[in-house]
Amino acid sequence: MKLKLIAVFTLALCLLLPYSIGAAAAMDDGSGQRQVQAFDVTAGKVIKSVPNSKEYQKFAKTWLGSVTGLSPQLGTNDKCGYVFRIPLDEITTVKAGAETVNTSDVFLFYCPGKPQLLLIFDENRKPYLLQFTADIKPFLKAIDIK
């Protein structure tokens, strides 16, 4: 079981790292701001990109402000519905238990019926899976995934 969780987490990282690093220039919508993206885990691809607005920045910073600590899970469920990426307009410091992490992107793992999780990376690309308490329903309504 533990090995399966590690494999799923590794798969998620393989999918997300090129998505977060290599595509950064292509995701710029002309405003100098990288776009918010929705990644369908089942389909294995980005299904929606939208301009990164103040509203999305507020969502991400609210989530980060409600972090309760590191997730005891080693990874995410391979049946998870979506991963949403919100590039931050500035490097943000996140307190996760005893850890303090500076990050420039927030990944929301949305798995209906499962606890919501955030994934962030530090400046050395070390991943941190986080628990948080903020309501994600307003974000889901704004991003409007069908």
CNS distance restraints for C-alpha pairs under 8 A (distance, minus, plus):
assign (resid   1 and name CA) (resid   5 and name CA) 6.39 0.50 0.50
assign (resid   2 and name CA) (resid   6 and name CA) 6.35 0.50 0.50
assign (resid   2 and name CA) (resid  74 and name CA) 7.76 0.50 0.50
assign (resid   3 and name CA) (resid   7 and name CA) 6.15 0.50 0.50
assign (resid   4 and name CA) (resid   8 and name CA) 6.17 0.50 0.50
assign (resid   5 and name CA) (resid   9 and name CA) 6.14 0.50 0.50
assign (resid   5 and name CA) (resid  74 and name CA) 5.98 0.50 0.50
assign (resid   5 and name CA) (resid  75 and name CA) 5.21 0.50 0.50
assign (resid   5 and name CA) (resid  76 and name CA) 6.94 0.50 0.50
assign (resid   5 and name CA) (resid  77 and name CA) 7.54 0.50 0.50
assign (resid   6 and name CA) (resid  10 and name CA) 6.06 0.50 0.50
assign (resid   6 and name CA) (resid  74 and name CA) 6.16 0.50 0.50
assign (resid   6 and name CA) (resid  75 and name CA) 6.03 0.50 0.50
assign (resid   7 and name CA) (resid  11 and name CA) 6.13 0.50 0.50
assign (resid   8 and name CA) (resid  12 and name CA) 6.21 0.50 0.50
assign (resid   8 and name CA) (resid  75 and name CA) 6.21 0.50 0.50
assign (resid   8 and name CA) (resid  76 and name CA) 6.44 0.50 0.50
assign (resid   8 and name CA) (resid  77 and name CA) 6.85 0.50 0.50
assign (resid   8 and name CA) (resid  78 and name CA) 5.91 0.50 0.50
assign (resid   9 and name CA) (resid  13 and name CA) 6.24 0.50 0.50
assign (resid   9 and name CA) (resid  74 and name CA) 6.99 0.50 0.50
assign (resid   9 and name CA) (resid  75 and name CA) 4.32 0.50 0.50
assign (resid   9 and name CA) (resid  76 and name CA) 5.90 0.50 0.50
assign (resid  10 and name CA) (resid  14 and name CA) 6.17 0.50 0.50
assign (resid  10 and name CA) (resid  75 and name CA) 7.98 0.50 0.50
assign (resid  11 and name CA) (resid  15 and name CA) 6.23 0.50 0.50
assign (resid  12 and name CA) (resid  16 and name CA) 6.01 0.50 0.50
assign (resid  12 and name CA) (resid  76 and name CA) 7.87 0.50 0.50
assign (resid  13 and name CA) (resid  17 and name CA) 5.70 0.50 0.50
assign (resid  14 and name CA) (resid  18 and name CA) 7.10 0.50 0.50
assign (resid  15 and name CA) (resid  19 and name CA) 6.67 0.50 0.50
assign (resid  15 and name CA) (resid  44 and name CA) 7.88 0.50 0.50
assign (resid  16 and name CA) (resid  20 and name CA) 5.90 0.50 0.50
assign (resid  17 and name CA) (resid  21 and name CA) 5.83 0.50 0.50
assign (resid  17 and name CA) (resid  22 and name CA) 7.74 0.50 0.50
assign (resid  18 and name CA) (resid  22 and name CA) 5.01 0.50 0.50
assign (resid  18 and name CA) (resid  23 and name CA) 6.66 0.50 0.50
assign (resid  19 and name CA) (resid  23 and name CA) 5.66 0.50 0.50
assign (resid  19 and name CA) (resid  24 and name CA) 7.73 0.50 0.50
assign (resid  20 and name CA) (resid  24 and name CA) 6.42 0.50 0.50
assign (resid  23 and name CA) (resid  27 and name CA) 6.16 0.50 0.50
assign (resid  24 and name CA) (resid  28 and name CA) 6.73 0.50 0.50
assign (resid  24 and name CA) (resid  34 and name CA) 6.53 0.50 0.50
assign (resid  25 and name CA) (resid  34 and name CA) 7.65 0.50 0.50
assign (resid  27 and name CA) (resid  34 and name CA) 5.28 0.50 0.50
assign (resid  27 and name CA) (resid  35 and name CA) 5.47 0.50 0.50
assign (resid  28 and name CA) (resid  32 and name CA) 5.89 0.50 0.50
assign (resid  28 and name CA) (resid  33 and name CA) 5.60 0.50 0.50
assign (resid  28 and name CA) (resid  34 and name CA) 4.44 0.50 0.50
assign (resid  28 and name CA) (resid  35 and name CA) 6.13 0.50 0.50
assign (resid  29 and name CA) (resid  33 and name CA) 6.61 0.50 0.50
assign (resid  29 and name CA) (resid  34 and name CA) 6.60 0.50 0.50
assign (resid  29 and name CA) (resid  35 and name CA) 6.57 0.50 0.50
assign (resid  29 and name CA) (resid  51 and name CA) 6.61 0.50 0.50
assign (resid  33 and name CA) (resid  51 and name CA) 7.77 0.50 0.50
assign (resid  33 and name CA) (resid  52 and name CA) 6.36 0.50 0.50
assign (resid  33 and name CA) (resid  89 and name CA) 7.25 0.50 0.50
assign (resid  34 and name CA) (resid  51 and name CA) 7.55 0.50 0.50
assign (resid  34 and name CA) (resid  52 and name CA) 6.48 0.50 0.50
assign (resid  34 and name CA) (resid  87 and name CA) 6.20 0.50 0.50
assign (resid  35 and name CA) (resid  49 and name CA) 6.10 0.50 0.50
assign (resid  35 and name CA) (resid  50 and name CA) 5.63 0.50 0.50
assign (resid  35 and name CA) (resid  51 and name CA) 4.96 0.50 0.50
assign (resid  35 and name CA) (resid  52 and name CA) 4.92 0.50 0.50
assign (resid  35 and name CA) (resid  86 and name CA) 7.28 0.50 0.50
assign (resid  35 and name CA) (resid  87 and name CA) 7.04 0.50 0.50
assign (resid  36 and name CA) (resid  49 and name CA) 5.63 0.50 0.50
assign (resid  36 and name CA) (resid  50 and name CA) 5.34 0.50 0.50
assign (resid  36 and name CA) (resid  51 and name CA) 6.22 0.50 0.50
assign (resid  36 and name CA) (resid  52 and name CA) 5.39 0.50 0.50
assign (resid  36 and name CA) (resid  56 and name CA) 7.81 0.50 0.50
assign (resid  36 and name CA) (resid  84 and name CA) 7.28 0.50 0.50
assign (resid  36 and name CA) (resid  85 and name CA) 5.60 0.50 0.50
assign (resid  36 and name CA) (resid  86 and name CA) 4.83 0.50 0.50
assign (resid  36 and name CA) (resid  87 and name CA) 6.63 0.50 0.50
assign (resid  37 and name CA) (resid  46 and name CA) 6.69 0.50 0.50
assign (resid  37 and name CA) (resid  47 and name CA) 7.68 0.50 0.50
assign (resid  37 and name CA) (resid  48 and name CA) 5.67 0.50 0.50
assign (resid  37 and name CA) (resid  49 and name CA) 4.43 0.50 0.50
assign (resid  37 and name CA) (resid  50 and name CA) 6.50 0.50 0.50
assign (resid  37 and name CA) (resid  84 and name CA) 5.65 0.50 0.50
assign (resid  37 and name CA) (resid  85 and name CA) 5.19 0.50 0.50
assign (resid  37 and name CA) (resid  86 and name CA) 6.89 0.50 0.50
assign (resid  38 and name CA) (resid  46 and name CA) 5.63 0.50 0.50
assign (resid  38 and name CA) (resid  47 and name CA) 5.81 0.50 0.50
assign (resid  38 and name CA) (resid  48 and name CA) 5.15 0.50 0.50
assign (resid  38 and name CA) (resid  49 and name CA) 6.47 0.50 0.50
assign (resid  38 and name CA) (resid  82 and name CA) 6.64 0.50 0.50
assign (resid  38 and name CA) (resid  83 and name CA) 5.97 0.50 0.50
assign (resid  38 and name CA) (resid  84 and name CA) 4.55 0.50 0.50
assign (resid  38 and name CA) (resid  85 and name CA) 6.54 0.50 0.50
assign (resid  39 and name CA) (resid  44 and name CA) 7.16 0.50 0.50
assign (resid  39 and name CA) (resid  45 and name CA) 5.56 0.50 0.50
assign (resid  39 and name CA) (resid  46 and name CA) 4.15 0.50 0.50
assign (resid  39 and name CA) (resid  47 and name CA) 5.81 0.50 0.50
assign (resid  39 and name CA) (resid  48 and name CA) 7.33 0.50 0.50
assign (resid  39 and name CA) (resid  82 and name CA) 5.53 0.50 0.50
assign (resid  39 and name CA) (resid  83 and name CA) 5.06 0.50 0.50
assign (resid  39 and name CA) (resid  84 and name CA) 6.07 0.50 0.50
assign (resid  39 and name CA) (resid  85 and name CA) 7.96 0.50 0.50
assign (resid  40 and name CA) (resid  44 and name CA) 5.80 0.50 0.50
assign (resid  40 and name CA) (resid  45 and name CA) 5.70 0.50 0.50
assign (resid  40 and name CA) (resid  46 and name CA) 6.15 0.50 0.50
assign (resid  40 and name CA) (resid  47 and name CA) 6.31 0.50 0.50
assign (resid  40 and name CA) (resid  81 and name CA) 6.20 0.50 0.50
assign (resid  40 and name CA) (resid  82 and name CA) 4.77 0.50 0.50
assign (resid  40 and name CA) (resid  83 and name CA) 6.67 0.50 0.50
assign (resid  41 and name CA) (resid  45 and name CA) 6.97 0.50 0.50
assign (resid  41 and name CA) (resid  78 and name CA) 7.69 0.50 0.50
assign (resid  41 and name CA) (resid  79 and name CA) 7.46 0.50 0.50
assign (resid  41 and name CA) (resid  80 and name CA) 6.45 0.50 0.50
assign (resid  41 and name CA) (resid  81 and name CA) 5.74 0.50 0.50
assign (resid  41 and name CA) (resid  82 and name CA) 5.55 0.50 0.50
assign (resid  41 and name CA) (resid  83 and name CA) 6.99 0.50 0.50
assign (resid  42 and name CA) (resid  79 and name CA) 7.08 0.50 0.50
assign (resid  42 and name CA) (resid  80 and name CA) 7.73 0.50 0.50
assign (resid  42 and name CA) (resid  81 and name CA) 6.79 0.50 0.50
assign (resid  48 and name CA) (resid 145 and name CA) 7.93 0.50 0.50
assign (resid  50 and name CA) (resid 143 and name CA) 7.90 0.50 0.50
assign (resid  52 and name CA) (resid  56 and name CA) 6.20 0.50 0.50
assign (resid  52 and name CA) (resid  57 and name CA) 7.37 0.50 0.50
assign (resid  52 and name CA) (resid  86 and name CA) 7.47 0.50 0.50
assign (resid  52 and name CA) (resid  87 and name CA) 7.68 0.50 0.50
assign (resid  53 and name CA) (resid  57 and name CA) 6.42 0.50 0.50
assign (resid  54 and name CA) (resid  58 and name CA) 6.11 0.50 0.50
assign (resid  55 and name CA) (resid  59 and name CA) 6.37 0.50 0.50
assign (resid  56 and name CA) (resid  60 and name CA) 6.28 0.50 0.50
assign (resid  56 and name CA) (resid  86 and name CA) 7.13 0.50 0.50
assign (resid  56 and name CA) (resid 139 and name CA) 7.53 0.50 0.50
assign (resid  57 and name CA) (resid  61 and name CA) 6.13 0.50 0.50
assign (resid  57 and name CA) (resid  86 and name CA) 7.44 0.50 0.50
assign (resid  57 and name CA) (resid  88 and name CA) 6.39 0.50 0.50
assign (resid  57 and name CA) (resid  89 and name CA) 7.24 0.50 0.50
assign (resid  58 and name CA) (resid  62 and name CA) 5.99 0.50 0.50
assign (resid  59 and name CA) (resid  63 and name CA) 6.29 0.50 0.50
assign (resid  59 and name CA) (resid 136 and name CA) 7.98 0.50 0.50
assign (resid  59 and name CA) (resid 139 and name CA) 6.58 0.50 0.50
assign (resid  60 and name CA) (resid  64 and name CA) 6.23 0.50 0.50
assign (resid  60 and name CA) (resid  86 and name CA) 6.85 0.50 0.50
assign (resid  60 and name CA) (resid  88 and name CA) 7.71 0.50 0.50
assign (resid  60 and name CA) (resid 106 and name CA) 6.71 0.50 0.50
assign (resid  61 and name CA) (resid  65 and name CA) 5.96 0.50 0.50
assign (resid  62 and name CA) (resid  66 and name CA) 6.35 0.50 0.50
assign (resid  62 and name CA) (resid 134 and name CA) 6.71 0.50 0.50
assign (resid  63 and name CA) (resid  67 and name CA) 6.62 0.50 0.50
assign (resid  63 and name CA) (resid 132 and name CA) 6.47 0.50 0.50
assign (resid  63 and name CA) (resid 133 and name CA) 7.28 0.50 0.50
assign (resid  63 and name CA) (resid 134 and name CA) 5.36 0.50 0.50
assign (resid  63 and name CA) (resid 135 and name CA) 7.97 0.50 0.50
assign (resid  64 and name CA) (resid  94 and name CA) 6.38 0.50 0.50
assign (resid  64 and name CA) (resid 132 and name CA) 7.37 0.50 0.50
assign (resid  65 and name CA) (resid  94 and name CA) 7.45 0.50 0.50
assign (resid  66 and name CA) (resid 132 and name CA) 5.23 0.50 0.50
assign (resid  66 and name CA) (resid 133 and name CA) 5.47 0.50 0.50
assign (resid  66 and name CA) (resid 134 and name CA) 5.76 0.50 0.50
assign (resid  67 and name CA) (resid  94 and name CA) 7.88 0.50 0.50
assign (resid  67 and name CA) (resid  95 and name CA) 7.32 0.50 0.50
assign (resid  67 and name CA) (resid  96 and name CA) 6.47 0.50 0.50
assign (resid  67 and name CA) (resid 130 and name CA) 6.61 0.50 0.50
assign (resid  67 and name CA) (resid 131 and name CA) 5.74 0.50 0.50
assign (resid  67 and name CA) (resid 132 and name CA) 4.05 0.50 0.50
assign (resid  67 and name CA) (resid 133 and name CA) 6.62 0.50 0.50
assign (resid  68 and name CA) (resid  96 and name CA) 6.62 0.50 0.50
assign (resid  68 and name CA) (resid  97 and name CA) 7.09 0.50 0.50
assign (resid  68 and name CA) (resid 130 and name CA) 7.51 0.50 0.50
assign (resid  68 and name CA) (resid 131 and name CA) 5.67 0.50 0.50
assign (resid  68 and name CA) (resid 132 and name CA) 5.26 0.50 0.50
assign (resid  68 and name CA) (resid 133 and name CA) 7.17 0.50 0.50
assign (resid  69 and name CA) (resid  95 and name CA) 7.64 0.50 0.50
assign (resid  69 and name CA) (resid  96 and name CA) 4.36 0.50 0.50
assign (resid  69 and name CA) (resid  97 and name CA) 4.64 0.50 0.50
assign (resid  69 and name CA) (resid 130 and name CA) 5.84 0.50 0.50
assign (resid  69 and name CA) (resid 131 and name CA) 5.68 0.50 0.50
assign (resid  69 and name CA) (resid 132 and name CA) 7.34 0.50 0.50
assign (resid  70 and name CA) (resid  96 and name CA) 5.72 0.50 0.50
assign (resid  70 and name CA) (resid  97 and name CA) 6.42 0.50 0.50
assign (resid  70 and name CA) (resid 128 and name CA) 6.99 0.50 0.50
assign (resid  70 and name CA) (resid 129 and name CA) 5.92 0.50 0.50
assign (resid  70 and name CA) (resid 130 and name CA) 4.51 0.50 0.50
assign (resid  70 and name CA) (resid 131 and name CA) 6.01 0.50 0.50
assign (resid  71 and name CA) (resid 117 and name CA) 7.71 0.50 0.50
assign (resid  71 and name CA) (resid 129 and name CA) 5.52 0.50 0.50
assign (resid  71 and name CA) (resid 130 and name CA) 4.86 0.50 0.50
assign (resid  71 and name CA) (resid 131 and name CA) 5.29 0.50 0.50
assign (resid  73 and name CA) (resid 129 and name CA) 7.86 0.50 0.50
assign (resid  74 and name CA) (resid 129 and name CA) 7.95 0.50 0.50
assign (resid  75 and name CA) (resid 129 and name CA) 7.69 0.50 0.50
assign (resid  76 and name CA) (resid  80 and name CA) 7.23 0.50 0.50
assign (resid  76 and name CA) (resid 109 and name CA) 7.84 0.50 0.50
assign (resid  77 and name CA) (resid 111 and name CA) 7.91 0.50 0.50
assign (resid  79 and name CA) (resid 111 and name CA) 7.69 0.50 0.50
assign (resid  80 and name CA) (resid 109 and name CA) 7.31 0.50 0.50
assign (resid  80 and name CA) (resid 110 and name CA) 6.62 0.50 0.50
assign (resid  80 and name CA) (resid 111 and name CA) 4.56 0.50 0.50
assign (resid  80 and name CA) (resid 112 and name CA) 7.57 0.50 0.50
assign (resid  81 and name CA) (resid 109 and name CA) 7.92 0.50 0.50
assign (resid  81 and name CA) (resid 110 and name CA) 6.07 0.50 0.50
assign (resid  81 and name CA) (resid 111 and name CA) 5.15 0.50 0.50
assign (resid  81 and name CA) (resid 112 and name CA) 7.11 0.50 0.50
assign (resid  82 and name CA) (resid 109 and name CA) 6.14 0.50 0.50
assign (resid  82 and name CA) (resid 110 and name CA) 5.29 0.50 0.50
assign (resid  82 and name CA) (resid 111 and name CA) 6.76 0.50 0.50
assign (resid  83 and name CA) (resid 107 and name CA) 6.35 0.50 0.50
assign (resid  83 and name CA) (resid 108 and name CA) 5.48 0.50 0.50
assign (resid  83 and name CA) (resid 109 and name CA) 4.66 0.50 0.50
assign (resid  83 and name CA) (resid 110 and name CA) 6.11 0.50 0.50
assign (resid  84 and name CA) (resid 107 and name CA) 5.41 0.50 0.50
assign (resid  84 and name CA) (resid 108 and name CA) 5.03 0.50 0.50
assign (resid  84 and name CA) (resid 109 and name CA) 6.68 0.50 0.50
assign (resid  84 and name CA) (resid 110 and name CA) 7.77 0.50 0.50
assign (resid  85 and name CA) (resid 105 and name CA) 6.96 0.50 0.50
assign (resid  85 and name CA) (resid 106 and name CA) 5.77 0.50 0.50
assign (resid  85 and name CA) (resid 107 and name CA) 4.54 0.50 0.50
assign (resid  85 and name CA) (resid 108 and name CA) 6.55 0.50 0.50
assign (resid  86 and name CA) (resid 105 and name CA) 5.82 0.50 0.50
assign (resid  86 and name CA) (resid 106 and name CA) 5.25 0.50 0.50
assign (resid  86 and name CA) (resid 107 and name CA) 6.44 0.50 0.50
assign (resid  87 and name CA) (resid 104 and name CA) 6.16 0.50 0.50
assign (resid  87 and name CA) (resid 105 and name CA) 4.35 0.50 0.50
assign (resid  87 and name CA) (resid 106 and name CA) 6.34 0.50 0.50
assign (resid  88 and name CA) (resid  92 and name CA) 7.57 0.50 0.50
assign (resid  88 and name CA) (resid 104 and name CA) 5.18 0.50 0.50
assign (resid  88 and name CA) (resid 105 and name CA) 5.36 0.50 0.50
assign (resid  88 and name CA) (resid 106 and name CA) 7.24 0.50 0.50
assign (resid  89 and name CA) (resid 104 and name CA) 7.53 0.50 0.50
assign (resid  90 and name CA) (resid 104 and name CA) 6.45 0.50 0.50
assign (resid  91 and name CA) (resid 102 and name CA) 6.24 0.50 0.50
assign (resid  91 and name CA) (resid 103 and name CA) 5.44 0.50 0.50
assign (resid  91 and name CA) (resid 104 and name CA) 4.74 0.50 0.50
assign (resid  92 and name CA) (resid 102 and name CA) 5.44 0.50 0.50
assign (resid  92 and name CA) (resid 103 and name CA) 5.41 0.50 0.50
assign (resid  92 and name CA) (resid 104 and name CA) 6.38 0.50 0.50
assign (resid  93 and name CA) (resid 100 and name CA) 6.72 0.50 0.50
assign (resid  93 and name CA) (resid 101 and name CA) 5.53 0.50 0.50
assign (resid  93 and name CA) (resid 102 and name CA) 4.37 0.50 0.50
assign (resid  93 and name CA) (resid 103 and name CA) 6.45 0.50 0.50
assign (resid  94 and name CA) (resid 100 and name CA) 5.63 0.50 0.50
assign (resid  94 and name CA) (resid 101 and name CA) 5.11 0.50 0.50
assign (resid  94 and name CA) (resid 102 and name CA) 6.22 0.50 0.50
assign (resid  94 and name CA) (resid 103 and name CA) 7.50 0.50 0.50
assign (resid  95 and name CA) (resid  99 and name CA) 5.95 0.50 0.50
assign (resid  95 and name CA) (resid 100 and name CA) 4.59 0.50 0.50
assign (resid  95 and name CA) (resid 101 and name CA) 6.47 0.50 0.50
assign (resid  96 and name CA) (resid 100 and name CA) 6.09 0.50 0.50
assign (resid  96 and name CA) (resid 101 and name CA) 7.53 0.50 0.50
assign (resid  96 and name CA) (resid 130 and name CA) 7.20 0.50 0.50
assign (resid 101 and name CA) (resid 121 and name CA) 7.92 0.50 0.50
assign (resid 101 and name CA) (resid 122 and name CA) 5.80 0.50 0.50
assign (resid 102 and name CA) (resid 121 and name CA) 7.88 0.50 0.50
assign (resid 102 and name CA) (resid 122 and name CA) 5.51 0.50 0.50
assign (resid 102 and name CA) (resid 123 and name CA) 6.75 0.50 0.50
assign (resid 103 and name CA) (resid 120 and name CA) 6.37 0.50 0.50
assign (resid 103 and name CA) (resid 121 and name CA) 5.83 0.50 0.50
assign (resid 103 and name CA) (resid 122 and name CA) 5.23 0.50 0.50
assign (resid 103 and name CA) (resid 123 and name CA) 6.69 0.50 0.50
assign (resid 104 and name CA) (resid 121 and name CA) 7.78 0.50 0.50
assign (resid 105 and name CA) (resid 120 and name CA) 6.32 0.50 0.50
assign (resid 105 and name CA) (resid 121 and name CA) 7.31 0.50 0.50
assign (resid 106 and name CA) (resid 118 and name CA) 6.73 0.50 0.50
assign (resid 106 and name CA) (resid 119 and name CA) 6.19 0.50 0.50
assign (resid 106 and name CA) (resid 120 and name CA) 5.36 0.50 0.50
assign (resid 107 and name CA) (resid 118 and name CA) 5.48 0.50 0.50
assign (resid 107 and name CA) (resid 119 and name CA) 4.94 0.50 0.50
assign (resid 107 and name CA) (resid 120 and name CA) 6.35 0.50 0.50
assign (resid 108 and name CA) (resid 116 and name CA) 7.46 0.50 0.50
assign (resid 108 and name CA) (resid 117 and name CA) 6.03 0.50 0.50
assign (resid 108 and name CA) (resid 118 and name CA) 4.70 0.50 0.50
assign (resid 108 and name CA) (resid 119 and name CA) 6.48 0.50 0.50
assign (resid 109 and name CA) (resid 116 and name CA) 6.21 0.50 0.50
assign (resid 109 and name CA) (resid 117 and name CA) 5.30 0.50 0.50
assign (resid 109 and name CA) (resid 118 and name CA) 6.07 0.50 0.50
assign (resid 109 and name CA) (resid 119 and name CA) 7.53 0.50 0.50
assign (resid 110 and name CA) (resid 114 and name CA) 7.91 0.50 0.50
assign (resid 110 and name CA) (resid 116 and name CA) 5.93 0.50 0.50
assign (resid 110 and name CA) (resid 117 and name CA) 7.29 0.50 0.50
assign (resid 111 and name CA) (resid 115 and name CA) 7.37 0.50 0.50
assign (resid 111 and name CA) (resid 116 and name CA) 6.92 0.50 0.50
assign (resid 116 and name CA) (resid 131 and name CA) 6.93 0.50 0.50
assign (resid 116 and name CA) (resid 132 and name CA) 7.23 0.50 0.50
assign (resid 117 and name CA) (resid 129 and name CA) 6.69 0.50 0.50
assign (resid 117 and name CA) (resid 130 and name CA) 5.62 0.50 0.50
assign (resid 117 and name CA) (resid 131 and name CA) 5.26 0.50 0.50
assign (resid 117 and name CA) (resid 132 and name CA) 6.76 0.50 0.50
assign (resid 118 and name CA) (resid 129 and name CA) 5.73 0.50 0.50
assign (resid 118 and name CA) (resid 130 and name CA) 5.00 0.50 0.50
assign (resid 118 and name CA) (resid 131 and name CA) 6.55 0.50 0.50
assign (resid 118 and name CA) (resid 132 and name CA) 7.44 0.50 0.50
assign (resid 119 and name CA) (resid 127 and name CA) 6.74 0.50 0.50
assign (resid 119 and name CA) (resid 128 and name CA) 5.63 0.50 0.50
assign (resid 119 and name CA) (resid 129 and name CA) 4.62 0.50 0.50
assign (resid 119 and name CA) (resid 130 and name CA) 6.19 0.50 0.50
assign (resid 120 and name CA) (resid 127 and name CA) 5.80 0.50 0.50
assign (resid 120 and name CA) (resid 128 and name CA) 5.33 0.50 0.50
assign (resid 120 and name CA) (resid 129 and name CA) 6.71 0.50 0.50
assign (resid 120 and name CA) (resid 130 and name CA) 7.89 0.50 0.50
assign (resid 121 and name CA) (resid 125 and name CA) 4.95 0.50 0.50
assign (resid 121 and name CA) (resid 126 and name CA) 5.24 0.50 0.50
assign (resid 121 and name CA) (resid 127 and name CA) 4.50 0.50 0.50
assign (resid 121 and name CA) (resid 128 and name CA) 6.08 0.50 0.50
assign (resid 122 and name CA) (resid 126 and name CA) 5.42 0.50 0.50
assign (resid 122 and name CA) (resid 127 and name CA) 6.76 0.50 0.50
assign (resid 122 and name CA) (resid 128 and name CA) 7.92 0.50 0.50
assign (resid 136 and name CA) (resid 140 and name CA) 6.27 0.50 0.50
assign (resid 137 and name CA) (resid 141 and name CA) 6.16 0.50 0.50
assign (resid 138 and name CA) (resid 142 and name CA) 6.18 0.50 0.50
assign (resid 139 and name CA) (resid 143 and name CA) 6.09 0.50 0.50
assign (resid 140 and name CA) (resid 144 and name CA) 6.01 0.50 0.50
assign (resid 140 and name CA) (resid 145 and name CA) 7.26 0.50 0.50
assign (resid 141 and name CA) (resid 145 and name CA) 7.97 0.50 0.50
